[in-house]
């Protein structure tokens, strides 16, 4: 990786009713968003109907070769 490339993350704007698929990691699989607060997102599995609440998480949004790092 180019030492000047910076990975930029920001909170994902979840919406109640949204259907999501998480491709890997401990949250892997299909989920429906059933609740959102400033700090938490509540998800329900469409198969088992199991409900879980997690801290809101981020996704890689873009990579920028010219971003300042660390940010001011």
Secondary structure, DSSP 8 states (H G I E B T S, - for coil): --TT-EEEEEE----TT-EEEE-SSTT-EEEEEEEE-SSEEEEE-TTT--EEEEE--EEEEEEETT--SS--
